[in-house]
Amino acid sequence: AQKITQTQPGMFVQEKEAVTLDCTYDTSDPSYGLFWYKQPSSGEMIFLIYQGSYDQQNATEGRYSLNFQKARKSANLVISASQLGDSAMYFCAMRELYNQGGKLIFGQGTELSVKP
Amino acid sequence: EPEVTQTPSHQVTQMGQEVILRCVPISNHLYFYWYRQILGQKVEFLVSFYNNEISEKSEIFDDQFSVERPDGSNFTLKIRSTKLEDSAMYFCASSPTTEKLFFGSGTQLSVL
């Protein structure tokens, strides 16, 4: 069975500094996708970044990058140059790809607070 | 940019009443989902829908729940007889491929 673990309930970072949010996963499927979502206090789920298990390079989207270490089964999110607007809950999620359109399974989330 | 639209944004109902939560997925997407998030907890999968039928459902999705795609655009979640523990944020999501899954802004359901 697939499982996602986020071990940091809360994180603090100084504005303009980089921060890494941890995510580990477990799956028996060799083909899977890893996602990060941002949930601000308003409640919506905002897609940030995607990494496929067969992708050779780490995914990047603007200030977001995914540090994918397949052997360690980790998919950490790195946010560079933090901004006050980055304060939110961040969820890591995984999707097994044997089943096209398969469900996402989410981690428990990490609440990030950016200090001015 | 196209987005998933959910209505209403807030729904208050009495225990035992039926509620229908509505969603308009992004138009060229093929896969549709409902998730829920109880306050302060993680996002939980309820059901996925493809080709006009349920493709997968979780243990939470019992006989009290049903989904429909009554026309080419709407996707609904019905809870037949609401319980206090059904109070949560309900998210609709749609996906064109395996690489992206887009969420609506959610419906906050409060059961009194």
Interface residues (C-beta under 8 A of the other chain):
Chain A: G33 F35 Y37 S42 G43 E44 M45 I46 F47 Y50 G52 F91 A93 R95 L97 N99 Q100 G101 G102 K103 L104 I105 F106 G107 Q108 G109
Chain B: L30 Y31 Y33 Y35 Q41 K42 V43 E44 F45 S48 Y50 S55 E56 S58 M89 F91 A93 S95 T98 E99 K100 L101 F102 F103 G104 S105 G106 Q108
